């Protein structure tokens, strides 16, 4: 199962970098669009894991966003 989430980074790859820095592997949304624009506003996260792992992913992204916005 995958979660497709909106992001507010400058590009899909910038969102991927933010995810990696938060310790979460993400895939840029533009990989799933025919002409591959640099910014679709979407990222994809693999969520085929235990509920505790999903909760950890949400926590990591939330904490990273909080520290990035300071």
mmCIF file as Biopython writes it, N, C-alpha, C and O atoms, coordinates in Angstrom:
data_model
#
loop_
_atom_site.group_PDB
_atom_site.id
_atom_site.type_symbol
_atom_site.label_atom_id
_atom_site.label_alt_id
_atom_site.label_comp_id
_atom_site.label_asym_id
_atom_site.label_entity_id
_atom_site.label_seq_id
_atom_site.pdbx_PDB_ins_code
_atom_site.Cartn_x
_atom_site.Cartn_y
_atom_site.Cartn_z
_atom_site.occupancy
_atom_site.B_iso_or_equiv
_atom_site.auth_seq_id
_atom_site.auth_asym_id
_atom_site.pdbx_PDB_model_num
ATOM 1   N N  . UNK A ? 1  ? 0.843  -1.172 0.000   1.0 0.0 1  A 1 
ATOM 2   C CA . UNK A ? 1  ? 0.000  0.000  0.000   1.0 0.0 1  A 1 
ATOM 3   C C  . UNK A ? 1  ? 0.892  1.239  0.000   1.0 0.0 1  A 1 
ATOM 4   O O  . UNK A ? 1  ? 1.960  1.258  0.610   1.0 0.0 1  A 1 
ATOM 5   N N  . UNK A ? 2  ? 0.438  2.243  -0.680  1.0 0.0 2  A 1 
ATOM 6   C CA . UNK A ? 2  ? 1.189  3.493  -0.761  1.0 0.0 2  A 1 
ATOM 7   C C  . UNK A ? 2  ? 0.305  4.656  -0.335  1.0 0.0 2  A 1 
ATOM 8   O O  . UNK A ? 2  ? -0.910 4.640  -0.530  1.0 0.0 2  A 1 
ATOM 9   N N  . UNK A ? 3  ? 0.934  5.650  0.242   1.0 0.0 3  A 1 
ATOM 10  C CA . UNK A ? 3  ? 0.253  6.897  0.541   1.0 0.0 3  A 1 
ATOM 11  C C  . UNK A ? 3  ? 0.758  7.949  -0.423  1.0 0.0 3  A 1 
ATOM 12  O O  . UNK A ? 3  ? 1.968  8.119  -0.576  1.0 0.0 3  A 1 
ATOM 13  N N  . UNK A ? 4  ? -0.142 8.651  -1.071  1.0 0.0 4  A 1 
ATOM 14  C CA . UNK A ? 4  ? 0.231  9.751  -1.955  1.0 0.0 4  A 1 
ATOM 15  C C  . UNK A ? 4  ? -0.170 11.031 -1.241  1.0 0.0 4  A 1 
ATOM 16  O O  . UNK A ? 4  ? -1.345 11.277 -0.972  1.0 0.0 4  A 1 
ATOM 17  N N  . UNK A ? 5  ? 0.839  11.838 -0.942  1.0 0.0 5  A 1 
ATOM 18  C CA . UNK A ? 5  ? 0.631  13.008 -0.100  1.0 0.0 5  A 1 
ATOM 19  C C  . UNK A ? 5  ? 1.001  14.293 -0.815  1.0 0.0 5  A 1 
ATOM 20  O O  . UNK A ? 5  ? 1.957  14.334 -1.590  1.0 0.0 5  A 1 
ATOM 21  N N  . UNK A ? 6  ? 0.241  15.332 -0.551  1.0 0.0 6  A 1 
ATOM 22  C CA . UNK A ? 6  ? 0.591  16.664 -1.043  1.0 0.0 6  A 1 
ATOM 23  C C  . UNK A ? 6  ? 1.791  17.189 -0.270  1.0 0.0 6  A 1 
ATOM 24  O O  . UNK A ? 6  ? 1.949  16.893 0.915   1.0 0.0 6  A 1 
ATOM 25  N N  . UNK A ? 7  ? 2.640  17.969 -0.940  1.0 0.0 7  A 1 
ATOM 26  C CA . UNK A ? 7  ? 3.749  18.630 -0.244  1.0 0.0 7  A 1 
ATOM 27  C C  . UNK A ? 7  ? 3.787  20.085 -0.664  1.0 0.0 7  A 1 
ATOM 28  O O  . UNK A ? 7  ? 3.146  20.478 -1.638  1.0 0.0 7  A 1 
ATOM 29  N N  . UNK A ? 8  ? 4.541  20.882 0.075   1.0 0.0 8  A 1 
ATOM 30  C CA . UNK A ? 8  ? 4.640  22.305 -0.254  1.0 0.0 8  A 1 
ATOM 31  C C  . UNK A ? 8  ? 6.083  22.731 -0.503  1.0 0.0 8  A 1 
ATOM 32  O O  . UNK A ? 8  ? 6.429  23.898 -0.315  1.0 0.0 8  A 1 
ATOM 33  N N  . UNK A ? 9  ? 6.922  21.791 -0.925  1.0 0.0 9  A 1 
ATOM 34  C CA . UNK A ? 9  ? 8.308  22.111 -1.266  1.0 0.0 9  A 1 
ATOM 35  C C  . UNK A ? 9  ? 8.367  22.746 -2.650  1.0 0.0 9  A 1 
ATOM 36  O O  . UNK A ? 9  ? 7.368  22.765 -3.370  1.0 0.0 9  A 1 
ATOM 37  N N  . UNK A ? 10 ? 9.532  23.266 -3.024  1.0 0.0 10 A 1 
ATOM 38  C CA . UNK A ? 10 ? 9.696  23.940 -4.314  1.0 0.0 10 A 1 
ATOM 39  C C  . UNK A ? 10 ? 9.572  22.983 -5.498  1.0 0.0 10 A 1 
ATOM 40  O O  . UNK A ? 10 ? 9.179  23.395 -6.589  1.0 0.0 10 A 1 
ATOM 41  N N  . UNK A ? 11 ? 9.904  21.712 -5.288  1.0 0.0 11 A 1 
ATOM 42  C CA . UNK A ? 11 ? 9.789  20.707 -6.342  1.0 0.0 11 A 1 
ATOM 43  C C  . UNK A ? 11 ? 9.570  19.347 -5.693  1.0 0.0 11 A 1 
ATOM 44  O O  . UNK A ? 11 ? 9.723  19.191 -4.481  1.0 0.0 11 A 1 
ATOM 45  N N  . UNK A ? 12 ? 9.212  18.373 -6.512  1.0 0.0 12 A 1 
ATOM 46  C CA . UNK A ? 12 ? 9.034  17.029 -5.977  1.0 0.0 12 A 1 
ATOM 47  C C  . UNK A ? 12 ? 10.350 16.475 -5.436  1.0 0.0 12 A 1 
ATOM 48  O O  . UNK A ? 12 ? 10.362 15.800 -4.407  1.0 0.0 12 A 1 
ATOM 49  N N  . UNK A ? 13 ? 11.452 16.756 -6.121  1.0 0.0 13 A 1 
ATOM 50  C CA . UNK A ? 13 ? 12.744 16.264 -5.630  1.0 0.0 13 A 1 
ATOM 51  C C  . UNK A ? 13 ? 13.139 16.936 -4.324  1.0 0.0 13 A 1 
ATOM 52  O O  . UNK A ? 13 ? 13.761 16.300 -3.474  1.0 0.0 13 A 1 
ATOM 53  N N  . UNK A ? 14 ? 12.796 18.194 -4.145  1.0 0.0 14 A 1 
ATOM 54  C CA . UNK A ? 14 ? 13.062 18.855 -2.865  1.0 0.0 14 A 1 
ATOM 55  C C  . UNK A ? 14 ? 12.277 18.161 -1.752  1.0 0.0 14 A 1 
ATOM 56  O O  . UNK A ? 14 ? 12.764 18.042 -0.628  1.0 0.0 14 A 1 
ATOM 57  N N  . UNK A ? 15 ? 11.071 17.707 -2.062  1.0 0.0 15 A 1 
ATOM 58  C CA . UNK A ? 15 ? 10.275 16.977 -1.079  1.0 0.0 15 A 1 
ATOM 59  C C  . UNK A ? 15 ? 10.911 15.627 -0.765  1.0 0.0 15 A 1 
ATOM 60  O O  . UNK A ? 15 ? 10.875 15.170 0.378   1.0 0.0 15 A 1 
ATOM 61  N N  . UNK A ? 16 ? 11.491 14.992 -1.778  1.0 0.0 16 A 1 
ATOM 62  C CA . UNK A ? 16 ? 12.197 13.722 -1.561  1.0 0.0 16 A 1 
ATOM 63  C C  . UNK A ? 16 ? 13.380 13.938 -0.622  1.0 0.0 16 A 1 
ATOM 64  O O  . UNK A ? 16 ? 13.592 13.159 0.307   1.0 0.0 16 A 1 
ATOM 65  N N  . UNK A ? 17 ? 14.148 14.997 -0.867  1.0 0.0 17 A 1 
ATOM 66  C CA . UNK A ? 17 ? 15.304 15.300 -0.012  1.0 0.0 17 A 1 
ATOM 67  C C  . UNK A ? 17 ? 14.843 15.550 1.422   1.0 0.0 17 A 1 
ATOM 68  O O  . UNK A ? 17 ? 15.464 15.064 2.367   1.0 0.0 17 A 1 
ATOM 69  N N  . UNK A ? 18 ? 13.767 16.297 1.587   1.0 0.0 18 A 1 
ATOM 70  C CA . UNK A ? 18 ? 13.242 16.544 2.935   1.0 0.0 18 A 1 
ATOM 71  C C  . UNK A ? 18 ? 12.832 15.243 3.607   1.0 0.0 18 A 1 
ATOM 72  O O  . UNK A ? 18 ? 13.088 15.043 4.794   1.0 0.0 18 A 1 
ATOM 73  N N  . UNK A ? 19 ? 12.199 14.363 2.850   1.0 0.0 19 A 1 
ATOM 74  C CA . UNK A ? 19 ? 11.815 13.069 3.405   1.0 0.0 19 A 1 
ATOM 75  C C  . UNK A ? 19 ? 13.016 12.264 3.845   1.0 0.0 19 A 1 
ATOM 76  O O  . UNK A ? 19 ? 13.014 11.676 4.927   1.0 0.0 19 A 1 
ATOM 77  N N  . UNK A ? 20 ? 14.052 12.234 3.005   1.0 0.0 20 A 1 
ATOM 78  C CA . UNK A ? 20 ? 15.269 11.499 3.347   1.0 0.0 20 A 1 
ATOM 79  C C  . UNK A ? 20 ? 15.922 12.095 4.584   1.0 0.0 20 A 1 
ATOM 80  O O  . UNK A ? 20 ? 16.381 11.366 5.463   1.0 0.0 20 A 1 
ATOM 81  N N  . UNK A ? 21 ? 15.963 13.424 4.650   1.0 0.0 21 A 1 
ATOM 82  C CA . UNK A ? 21 ? 16.549 14.072 5.828   1.0 0.0 21 A 1 
ATOM 83  C C  . UNK A ? 21 ? 15.753 13.761 7.088   1.0 0.0 21 A 1 
ATOM 84  O O  . UNK A ? 21 ? 16.306 13.753 8.188   1.0 0.0 21 A 1 
ATOM 85  N N  . UNK A ? 22 ? 14.454 13.506 6.930   1.0 0.0 22 A 1 
ATOM 86  C CA . UNK A ? 22 ? 13.612 13.134 8.067   1.0 0.0 22 A 1 
ATOM 87  C C  . UNK A ? 22 ? 13.695 11.639 8.365   1.0 0.0 22 A 1 
ATOM 88  O O  . UNK A ? 22 ? 13.103 11.162 9.333   1.0 0.0 22 A 1 
ATOM 89  N N  . UNK A ? 23 ? 14.430 10.903 7.534   1.0 0.0 23 A 1 
ATOM 90  C CA . UNK A ? 23 ? 14.581 9.472  7.747   1.0 0.0 23 A 1 
ATOM 91  C C  . UNK A ? 23 ? 13.480 8.636  7.131   1.0 0.0 23 A 1 
ATOM 92  O O  . UNK A ? 23 ? 13.244 7.505  7.556   1.0 0.0 23 A 1 
ATOM 93  N N  . UNK A ? 24 ? 12.796 9.190  6.121   1.0 0.0 24 A 1 
ATOM 94  C CA . UNK A ? 24 ? 11.695 8.495  5.466   1.0 0.0 24 A 1 
ATOM 95  C C  . UNK A ? 24 ? 11.970 8.441  3.964   1.0 0.0 24 A 1 
ATOM 96  O O  . UNK A ? 24 ? 12.248 9.468  3.345   1.0 0.0 24 A 1 
ATOM 97  N N  . UNK A ? 25 ? 11.893 7.257  3.384   1.0 0.0 25 A 1 
ATOM 98  C CA . UNK A ? 25 ? 12.085 7.119  1.948   1.0 0.0 25 A 1 
ATOM 99  C C  . UNK A ? 25 ? 10.812 7.471  1.207   1.0 0.0 25 A 1 
ATOM 100 O O  . UNK A ? 25 ? 9.752  6.906  1.477   1.0 0.0 25 A 1 
ATOM 101 N N  . UNK A ? 26 ? 10.914 8.394  0.282   1.0 0.0 26 A 1 
ATOM 102 C CA . UNK A ? 26 ? 9.746  8.800  -0.508  1.0 0.0 26 A 1 
ATOM 103 C C  . UNK A ? 26 ? 10.104 8.776  -1.985  1.0 0.0 26 A 1 
ATOM 104 O O  . UNK A ? 26 ? 11.277 8.741  -2.357  1.0 0.0 26 A 1 
ATOM 105 N N  . UNK A ? 27 ? 9.100  8.793  -2.795  1.0 0.0 27 A 1 
ATOM 106 C CA . UNK A ? 27 ? 9.264  8.790  -4.245  1.0 0.0 27 A 1 
ATOM 107 C C  . UNK A ? 27 ? 8.598  10.058 -4.784  1.0 0.0 27 A 1 
ATOM 108 O O  . UNK A ? 27 ? 7.481  10.377 -4.376  1.0 0.0 27 A 1 
ATOM 109 N N  . UNK A ? 28 ? 9.256  10.787 -5.692  1.0 0.0 28 A 1 
ATOM 110 C CA . UNK A ? 28 ? 8.644  11.996 -6.226  1.0 0.0 28 A 1 
ATOM 111 C C  . UNK A ? 28 ? 7.416  11.668 -7.069  1.0 0.0 28 A 1 
ATOM 112 O O  . UNK A ? 28 ? 7.414  10.697 -7.826  1.0 0.0 28 A 1 
ATOM 113 N N  . UNK A ? 29 ? 6.397  12.466 -6.934  1.0 0.0 29 A 1 
ATOM 114 C CA . UNK A ? 29 ? 5.169  12.253 -7.697  1.0 0.0 29 A 1 
ATOM 115 C C  . UNK A ? 29 ? 5.358  12.395 -9.189  1.0 0.0 29 A 1 
ATOM 116 O O  . UNK A ? 29 ? 4.612  11.804 -9.969  1.0 0.0 29 A 1 
ATOM 117 N N  . UNK A ? 30 ? 6.359  13.178 -9.600  1.0 0.0 30 A 1 
ATOM 118 C CA . UNK A ? 30 ? 6.531  13.415 -11.037 1.0 0.0 30 A 1 
ATOM 119 C C  . UNK A ? 30 ? 6.974  12.159 -11.787 1.0 0.0 30 A 1 
ATOM 120 O O  . UNK A ? 30 ? 6.965  12.154 -13.018 1.0 0.0 30 A 1 
ATOM 121 N N  . UNK A ? 31 ? 7.359  11.103 -11.083 1.0 0.0 31 A 1 
ATOM 122 C CA . UNK A ? 31 ? 7.701  9.844  -11.747 1.0 0.0 31 A 1 
ATOM 123 C C  . UNK A ? 31 ? 6.470  9.174  -12.345 1.0 0.0 31 A 1 
ATOM 124 O O  . UNK A ? 31 ? 6.598  8.288  -13.190 1.0 0.0 31 A 1 
ATOM 125 N N  . UNK A ? 32 ? 5.293  9.583  -11.922 1.0 0.0 32 A 1 
ATOM 126 C CA . UNK A ? 32 ? 4.062  8.932  -12.353 1.0 0.0 32 A 1 
ATOM 127 C C  . UNK A ? 32 ? 3.262  9.772  -13.340 1.0 0.0 32 A 1 
ATOM 128 O O  . UNK A ? 32 ? 2.111  9.459  -13.645 1.0 0.0 32 A 1 
ATOM 129 N N  . UNK A ? 33 ? 3.877  10.835 -13.836 1.0 0.0 33 A 1 
ATOM 130 C CA . UNK A ? 33 ? 3.211  11.728 -14.784 1.0 0.0 33 A 1 
ATOM 131 C C  . UNK A ? 33 ? 3.927  11.605 -16.128 1.0 0.0 33 A 1 
ATOM 132 O O  . UNK A ? 33 ? 5.157  11.577 -16.174 1.0 0.0 33 A 1 
ATOM 133 N N  . UNK A ? 34 ? 3.184  11.533 -17.193 1.0 0.0 34 A 1 
ATOM 134 C CA . UNK A ? 34 ? 3.745  11.297 -18.521 1.0 0.0 34 A 1 
ATOM 135 C C  . UNK A ? 34 ? 4.901  12.183 -18.943 1.0 0.0 34 A 1 
ATOM 136 O O  . UNK A ? 34 ? 5.931  11.660 -19.369 1.0 0.0 34 A 1 
ATOM 137 N N  . UNK A ? 35 ? 4.781  13.480 -18.847 1.0 0.0 35 A 1 
ATOM 138 C CA . UNK A ? 35 ? 5.826  14.381 -19.326 1.0 0.0 35 A 1 
ATOM 139 C C  . UNK A ? 35 ? 6.794  14.815 -18.242 1.0 0.0 35 A 1 
ATOM 140 O O  . UNK A ? 35 ? 7.676  15.636 -18.495 1.0 0.0 35 A 1 
ATOM 141 N N  . UNK A ? 36 ? 6.647  14.287 -17.061 1.0 0.0 36 A 1 
ATOM 142 C CA . UNK A ? 36 ? 7.549  14.502 -15.935 1.0 0.0 36 A 1 
ATOM 143 C C  . UNK A ? 36 ? 7.830  15.974 -15.621 1.0 0.0 36 A 1 
ATOM 144 O O  . UNK A ? 36 ? 8.952  16.446 -15.803 1.0 0.0 36 A 1 
ATOM 145 N N  . UNK A ? 37 ? 6.828  16.684 -15.157 1.0 0.0 37 A 1 
ATOM 146 C CA . UNK A ? 37 ? 7.090  18.051 -14.686 1.0 0.0 37 A 1 
ATOM 147 C C  . UNK A ? 37 ? 7.927  18.001 -13.413 1.0 0.0 37 A 1 
ATOM 148 O O  . UNK A ? 37 ? 7.908  16.998 -12.698 1.0 0.0 37 A 1 
ATOM 149 N N  . UNK A ? 38 ? 8.657  19.068 -13.126 1.0 0.0 38 A 1 
ATOM 150 C CA . UNK A ? 38 ? 9.507  19.092 -11.937 1.0 0.0 38 A 1 
ATOM 151 C C  . UNK A ? 38 ? 8.688  19.183 -10.645 1.0 0.0 38 A 1 
ATOM 152 O O  . UNK A ? 38 ? 9.175  18.839 -9.568  1.0 0.0 38 A 1 
ATOM 153 N N  . UNK A ? 39 ? 7.447  19.646 -10.763 1.0 0.0 39 A 1 
ATOM 154 C CA . UNK A ? 39 ? 6.665  19.870 -9.552  1.0 0.0 39 A 1 
ATOM 155 C C  . UNK A ? 39 ? 5.210  19.469 -9.775  1.0 0.0 39 A 1 
ATOM 156 O O  . UNK A ? 39 ? 4.455  20.177 -10.441 1.0 0.0 39 A 1 
ATOM 157 N N  . UNK A ? 40 ? 4.831  18.338 -9.216  1.0 0.0 40 A 1 
ATOM 158 C CA . UNK A ? 40 ? 3.426  17.937 -9.251  1.0 0.0 40 A 1 
ATOM 159 C C  . UNK A ? 40 ? 2.735  18.292 -7.943  1.0 0.0 40 A 1 
ATOM 160 O O  . UNK A ? 40 ? 1.509  18.384 -7.882  1.0 0.0 40 A 1 
ATOM 161 N N  . UNK A ? 41 ? 3.544  18.494 -6.881  1.0 0.0 41 A 1 
ATOM 162 C CA . UNK A ? 41 ? 2.975  18.758 -5.565  1.0 0.0 41 A 1 
ATOM 163 C C  . UNK A ? 41 ? 2.681  17.488 -4.777  1.0 0.0 41 A 1 
ATOM 164 O O  . UNK A ? 41 ? 2.082  17.548 -3.703  1.0 0.0 41 A 1 
ATOM 165 N N  . UNK A ? 42 ? 3.102  16.334 -5.307  1.0 0.0 42 A 1 
ATOM 166 C CA . UNK A ? 42 ? 2.814  15.049 -4.675  1.0 0.0 42 A 1 
ATOM 167 C C  . UNK A ? 42 ? 4.090  14.254 -4.418  1.0 0.0 42 A 1 
ATOM 168 O O  . UNK A ? 42 ? 5.058  14.348 -5.172  1.0 0.0 42 A 1 
ATOM 169 N N  . UNK A ? 43 ? 4.076  13.476 -3.349  1.0 0.0 43 A 1 
ATOM 170 C CA . UNK A ? 43 ? 5.102  12.462 -3.108  1.0 0.0 43 A 1 
ATOM 171 C C  . UNK A ? 43 ? 4.380  11.163 -2.773  1.0 0.0 43 A 1 
ATOM 172 O O  . UNK A ? 43 ? 3.213  11.170 -2.382  1.0 0.0 43 A 1 
ATOM 173 N N  . UNK A ? 44 ? 5.089  10.053 -2.931  1.0 0.0 44 A 1 
ATOM 174 C CA . UNK A ? 44 ? 4.506  8.750  -2.617  1.0 0.0 44 A 1 
ATOM 175 C C  . UNK A ? 44 ? 5.367  8.078  -1.558  1.0 0.0 44 A 1 
ATOM 176 O O  . UNK A ? 44 ? 6.592  8.041  -1.667  1.0 0.0 44 A 1 
ATOM 177 N N  . UNK A ? 45 ? 4.714  7.553  -0.540  1.0 0.0 45 A 1 
ATOM 178 C CA . UNK A ? 45 ? 5.397  6.855  0.547   1.0 0.0 45 A 1 
ATOM 179 C C  . UNK A ? 45 ? 4.834  5.440  0.617   1.0 0.0 45 A 1 
ATOM 180 O O  . UNK A ? 45 ? 3.619  5.242  0.612   1.0 0.0 45 A 1 
ATOM 181 N N  . UNK A ? 46 ? 5.723  4.470  0.682   1.0 0.0 46 A 1 
ATOM 182 C CA . UNK A ? 46 ? 5.296  3.079  0.825   1.0 0.0 46 A 1 
ATOM 183 C C  . UNK A ? 46 ? 4.819  2.862  2.253   1.0 0.0 46 A 1 
ATOM 184 O O  . UNK A ? 46 ? 5.555  3.119  3.205   1.0 0.0 46 A 1 
ATOM 185 N N  . UNK A ? 47 ? 3.602  2.396  2.397   1.0 0.0 47 A 1 
ATOM 186 C CA . UNK A ? 47 ? 3.014  2.212  3.729   1.0 0.0 47 A 1 
ATOM 187 C C  . UNK A ? 47 ? 2.616  0.764  3.986   1.0 0.0 47 A 1 
ATOM 188 O O  . UNK A ? 47 ? 1.807  0.499  4.875   1.0 0.0 47 A 1 
ATOM 189 N N  . UNK A ? 48 ? 3.166  -0.171 3.227   1.0 0.0 48 A 1 
ATOM 190 C CA . UNK A ? 48 ? 2.827  -1.580 3.411   1.0 0.0 48 A 1 
ATOM 191 C C  . UNK A ? 48 ? 3.574  -2.184 4.574   1.0 0.0 48 A 1 
ATOM 192 O O  . UNK A ? 48 ? 4.247  -3.206 4.437   1.0 0.0 48 A 1 
ATOM 193 N N  . UNK A ? 49 ? 3.453  -1.553 5.705   1.0 0.0 49 A 1 
ATOM 194 C CA . UNK A ? 49 ? 4.176  -1.974 6.905   1.0 0.0 49 A 1 
ATOM 195 C C  . UNK A ? 49 ? 3.220  -1.955 8.096   1.0 0.0 49 A 1 
ATOM 196 O O  . UNK A ? 49 ? 2.058  -1.568 7.971   1.0 0.0 49 A 1 
ATOM 197 N N  . UNK A ? 50 ? 3.717  -2.371 9.227   1.0 0.0 50 A 1 
ATOM 198 C CA . UNK A ? 50 ? 2.901  -2.389 10.449  1.0 0.0 50 A 1 
ATOM 199 C C  . UNK A ? 50 ? 2.438  -0.981 10.812  1.0 0.0 50 A 1 
ATOM 200 O O  . UNK A ? 50 ? 3.080  0.012  10.468  1.0 0.0 50 A 1 
ATOM 201 N N  . UNK A ? 51 ? 1.333  -0.922 11.499  1.0 0.0 51 A 1 
ATOM 202 C CA . UNK A ? 51 ? 0.767  0.364  11.929  1.0 0.0 51 A 1 
ATOM 203 C C  . UNK A ? 51 ? 1.788  1.179  12.732  1.0 0.0 51 A 1 
ATOM 204 O O  . UNK A ? 51 ? 1.842  2.402  12.598  1.0 0.0 51 A 1 
ATOM 205 N N  . UNK A ? 52 ? 2.584  0.524  13.550  1.0 0.0 52 A 1 
ATOM 206 C CA . UNK A ? 52 ? 3.585  1.245  14.344  1.0 0.0 52 A 1 
ATOM 207 C C  . UNK A ? 52 ? 4.612  1.915  13.432  1.0 0.0 52 A 1 
ATOM 208 O O  . UNK A ? 52 ? 5.072  3.019  13.724  1.0 0.0 52 A 1 
ATOM 209 N N  . UNK A ? 53 ? 4.974  1.256  12.328  1.0 0.0 53 A 1 
ATOM 210 C CA . UNK A ? 53 ? 5.914  1.852  11.377  1.0 0.0 53 A 1 
ATOM 211 C C  . UNK A ? 53 ? 5.280  3.052  10.683  1.0 0.0 53 A 1 
ATOM 212 O O  . UNK A ? 53 ? 5.941  4.071  10.484  1.0 0.0 53 A 1 
ATOM 213 N N  . UNK A ? 54 ? 4.011  2.944  10.313  1.0 0.0 54 A 1 
ATOM 214 C CA . UNK A ? 54 ? 3.311  4.088  9.709   1.0 0.0 54 A 1 
ATOM 215 C C  . UNK A ? 54 ? 3.279  5.268  10.677  1.0 0.0 54 A 1 
ATOM 216 O O  . UNK A ? 54 ? 3.504  6.412  10.280  1.0 0.0 54 A 1 
ATOM 217 N N  . UNK A ? 55 ? 3.000  4.985  11.937  1.0 0.0 55 A 1 
ATOM 218 C CA . UNK A ? 55 ? 2.990  6.046  12.948  1.0 0.0 55 A 1 
ATOM 219 C C  . UNK A ? 55 ? 4.370  6.696  13.070  1.0 0.0 55 A 1 
ATOM 220 O O  . UNK A ? 55 ? 4.478  7.910  13.243  1.0 0.0 55 A 1 
ATOM 221 N N  . UNK A ? 56 ? 5.426  5.874  12.977  1.0 0.0 56 A 1 
ATOM 222 C CA . UNK A ? 56 ? 6.789  6.390  13.046  1.0 0.0 56 A 1 
ATOM 223 C C  . UNK A ? 56 ? 7.084  7.298  11.854  1.0 0.0 56 A 1 
ATOM 224 O O  . UNK A ? 56 ? 7.735  8.330  12.014  1.0 0.0 56 A 1 
ATOM 225 N N  . UNK A ? 57 ? 6.616  6.928  10.664  1.0 0.0 57 A 1 
ATOM 226 C CA . UNK A ? 57 ? 6.818  7.746  9.466   1.0 0.0 57 A 1 
ATOM 227 C C  . UNK A ? 57 ? 6.145  9.102  9.642   1.0 0.0 57 A 1 
ATOM 228 O O  . UNK A ? 57 ? 6.753  10.136 9.366   1.0 0.0 57 A 1 
ATOM 229 N N  . UNK A ? 58 ? 4.908  9.107  10.093  1.0 0.0 58 A 1 
ATOM 230 C CA . UNK A ? 58 ? 4.187  10.372 10.313  1.0 0.0 58 A 1 
ATOM 231 C C  . UNK A ? 58 ? 4.913  11.219 11.350  1.0 0.0 58 A 1 
ATOM 232 O O  . UNK A ? 58 ? 5.049  12.430 11.173  1.0 0.0 58 A 1 
ATOM 233 N N  . UNK A ? 59 ? 5.384  10.593 12.439  1.0 0.0 59 A 1 
ATOM 234 C CA . UNK A ? 59 ? 6.101  11.332 13.481  1.0 0.0 59 A 1 
ATOM 235 C C  . UNK A ? 59 ? 7.373  11.958 12.921  1.0 0.0 59 A 1 
ATOM 236 O O  . UNK A ? 59 ? 7.647  13.130 13.177  1.0 0.0 59 A 1 
ATOM 237 N N  . UNK A ? 60 ? 8.155  11.190 12.158  1.0 0.0 60 A 1 
ATOM 238 C CA . UNK A ? 60 ? 9.414  11.703 11.607  1.0 0.0 60 A 1 
ATOM 239 C C  . UNK A ? 60 ? 9.174  12.891 10.673  1.0 0.0 60 A 1 
ATOM 240 O O  . UNK A ? 60 ? 9.874  13.900 10.755  1.0 0.0 60 A 1 
ATOM 241 N N  . UNK A ? 61 ? 8.188  12.769 9.791   1.0 0.0 61 A 1 
ATOM 242 C CA . UNK A ? 61 ? 7.903  13.867 8.867   1.0 0.0 61 A 1 
ATOM 243 C C  . UNK A ? 61 ? 7.409  15.100 9.616   1.0 0.0 61 A 1 
ATOM 244 O O  . UNK A ? 61 ? 7.788  16.222 9.280   1.0 0.0 61 A 1 
ATOM 245 N N  . UNK A ? 62 ? 6.578  14.904 10.617  1.0 0.0 62 A 1 
ATOM 246 C CA . UNK A ? 62 ? 6.063  16.032 11.411  1.0 0.0 62 A 1 
ATOM 247 C C  . UNK A ? 62 ? 7.184  16.720 12.176  1.0 0.0 62 A 1 
ATOM 248 O O  . UNK A ? 62 ? 7.252  17.949 12.208  1.0 0.0 62 A 1 
ATOM 249 N N  . UNK A ? 63 ? 8.062  15.936 12.792  1.0 0.0 63 A 1 
ATOM 250 C CA . UNK A ? 63 ? 9.189  16.521 13.541  1.0 0.0 63 A 1 
ATOM 251 C C  . UNK A ? 63 ? 10.138 17.259 12.601  1.0 0.0 63 A 1 
ATOM 252 O O  . UNK A ? 63 ? 10.627 18.339 12.934  1.0 0.0 63 A 1 
ATOM 253 N N  . UNK A ? 64 ? 10.401 16.685 11.434  1.0 0.0 64 A 1 
ATOM 254 C CA . UNK A ? 64 ? 11.301 17.338 10.484  1.0 0.0 64 A 1 
ATOM 255 C C  . UNK A ? 64 ? 10.690 18.659 10.024  1.0 0.0 64 A 1 
ATOM 256 O O  . UNK A ? 64 ? 11.383 19.674 9.962   1.0 0.0 64 A 1 
ATOM 257 N N  . UNK A ? 65 ? 9.411  18.650 9.707   1.0 0.0 65 A 1 
ATOM 258 C CA . UNK A ? 65 ? 8.763  19.882 9.257   1.0 0.0 65 A 1 
ATOM 259 C C  . UNK A ? 65 ? 8.820  20.938 10.353  1.0 0.0 65 A 1 
ATOM 260 O O  . UNK A ? 65 ? 9.056  22.113 10.068  1.0 0.0 65 A 1 
ATOM 261 N N  . UNK A ? 66 ? 8.607  20.535 11.596  1.0 0.0 66 A 1 
ATOM 262 C CA . UNK A ? 66 ? 8.628  21.488 12.720  1.0 0.0 66 A 1 
ATOM 263 C C  . UNK A ? 66 ? 10.011 22.105 12.873  1.0 0.0 66 A 1 
ATOM 264 O O  . UNK A ? 66 ? 10.125 23.310 13.096  1.0 0.0 66 A 1 
ATOM 265 N N  . UNK A ? 67 ? 11.066 21.300 12.758  1.0 0.0 67 A 1 
ATOM 266 C CA . UNK A ? 67 ? 12.419 21.847 12.919  1.0 0.0 67 A 1 
ATOM 267 C C  . UNK A ? 67 ? 12.833 22.678 11.707  1.0 0.0 67 A 1 
ATOM 268 O O  . UNK A ? 67 ? 13.578 23.647 11.852  1.0 0.0 67 A 1 
ATOM 269 N N  . UNK A ? 68 ? 12.368 22.318 10.533  1.0 0.0 68 A 1 
ATOM 270 C CA . UNK A ? 68 ? 12.704 23.053 9.303   1.0 0.0 68 A 1 
ATOM 271 C C  . UNK A ? 68 ? 12.057 24.436 9.312   1.0 0.0 68 A 1 
ATOM 272 O O  . UNK A ? 68 ? 12.624 25.387 8.774   1.0 0.0 68 A 1 
ATOM 273 N N  . UNK A ? 69 ? 10.892 24.555 9.911   1.0 0.0 69 A 1 
ATOM 274 C CA . UNK A ? 69 ? 10.144 25.821 9.895   1.0 0.0 69 A 1 
ATOM 275 C C  . UNK A ? 69 ? 10.556 26.773 11.011  1.0 0.0 69 A 1 
ATOM 276 O O  . UNK A ? 69 ? 9.994  27.862 11.123  1.0 0.0 69 A 1 
ATOM 277 N N  . UNK A ? 70 ? 11.525 26.386 11.839  1.0 0.0 70 A 1 
ATOM 278 C CA . UNK A ? 70 ? 11.962 27.270 12.933  1.0 0.0 70 A 1 
ATOM 279 C C  . UNK A ? 70 ? 12.869 28.348 12.425  1.0 0.0 70 A 1 
ATOM 280 O O  . UNK A ? 70 ? 13.332 29.182 13.203  1.0 0.0 70 A 1 
#
